[in-house]
Amino acid sequence: MATADLVDLRSDTVTRPTAGMRRAMMDAEVGDDVFGDDPTVNRLQALLAERLGFEAGLFMPSGTQSNLTALMTHCQRGDEVLVGQQAHTYRYEGGGAAVLGSIQPQPLEHEPDGSIALERIAAAIKPDDPHFARTRLLALENTIGGKVLPLPYQHAATDLAHERGLATHLDGARLFNAAVALGVAPHEVATGFDSVSVCLSKGLGAPVGSVLLGSREFIDRARRPRKMLGGSLRQAGVLAAAGIFALEHHVARLAEDHANAQRLADGLRGIEELSVDGPHTNMVFVTVPAASVGALEAFLHGHGILVLARSPTVRLVTHLDVDAAGIERAVAAFRAFFARH
Ligand SMILES: *Cc1c(COP(=O)(O)O)cnc(C)c1O
């Protein structure tokens, strides 16, 4: 099946650069970014810093590297980060904070809304005692599993961290989804954090790239871990141009992805065998009878619908390359499967 006929709901990372984005990449003015000479990288960093209310930004190949660079800039060897059990930085980044940063993660359980209870955070901050690692950083994620953390919660959590002498980092891989869902300016989602990492390669539709934001002093220090981690690029303007295009053209339209996720959830709720969780911004989770997961995934694939099945839950993510007709096809394929099984 041609890729154009596929409805790929595995992730919002699967988007391909649009014709306009490719033109912007081709036309990008470039220079050697390690010398600070790439005007397009500089423009992207300044644009995002301005939009999110920070002094400076630093472009990197991936969100994983951007988060790890942030953690290594905030924490020294033997310091500790408080982080959610389900947080990408803790669970899905190969343990990089511990392996490469010598930073001890203290994972904390989430509440059903994705937040970490303030009492839980407070209780996990270690006293200054040689028995303990030095608790140095609180890292939150918004959106998390598609769920938007409420801004008053974020303010309370970052206030608590700062009162106790901790720094704060936000994994804002999908920060713009949160802003669009809340109907607020993107900088409001970043308020209270000393650093924020944003992905350009998720719902924003760029092929590559994340940006770390912080104070000028923080970003200057972050250049060293970025270099150590192999993230200092040369004529990276060809990539940054895609990011600028995404920020100019693909932010407001995230609302369409959220509407499509709603359509998808509504359609799937009509199927008796499924338990539907969501939509949460651009994500829907469906729990399927465990014995059916493998067969369902294969059946959907045969009908040109790709999903991420982690038994018994199937994750469905909407994005730039899936339209309402694609959603109808996906719902119809789910229905056809359960009509036979
Ligand atoms: C995708 C993602 C990352 C990492 O980004 P990569 O570019 O895939 O390394 C970090 N945090 C969250 C919440 C993500 O969804």
PDBQT file of the ligand as one rigid body, heavy atoms in Angstrom, charges set to zero:
ROOT
HETATM    1  C1  LIG A 401       9.174  12.240  21.889  1.00  0.00    +0.000 C 
HETATM    2  C2  LIG A 401       9.345  12.717  23.260  1.00  0.00    +0.000 A 
HETATM    3  C3  LIG A 401      10.601  13.023  23.762  1.00  0.00    +0.000 A 
HETATM    4  C4  LIG A 401      11.886  12.728  23.024  1.00  0.00    +0.000 C 
HETATM    5  O1  LIG A 401      11.970  13.224  21.759  1.00  0.00    +0.000 OA
HETATM    6  P1  LIG A 401      12.849  12.470  20.640  1.00  0.00    +0.000 P 
HETATM    7  O2  LIG A 401      13.040  13.539  19.640  1.00  0.00    +0.000 OA
HETATM    8  O3  LIG A 401      12.029  11.317  20.189  1.00  0.00    +0.000 OA
HETATM    9  O4  LIG A 401      14.130  12.057  21.288  1.00  0.00    +0.000 OA
HETATM   10  C5  LIG A 401      10.688  13.522  25.036  1.00  0.00    +0.000 A 
HETATM   11  N1  LIG A 401       9.587  13.700  25.788  1.00  0.00    +0.000 NA
HETATM   12  C6  LIG A 401       8.361  13.408  25.338  1.00  0.00    +0.000 A 
HETATM   13  C7  LIG A 401       7.192  13.651  26.231  1.00  0.00    +0.000 C 
HETATM   14  C8  LIG A 401       8.197  12.903  24.075  1.00  0.00    +0.000 A 
HETATM   15  O5  LIG A 401       6.978  12.595  23.642  1.00  0.00    +0.000 OA
ENDROOT
TORSDOF 0
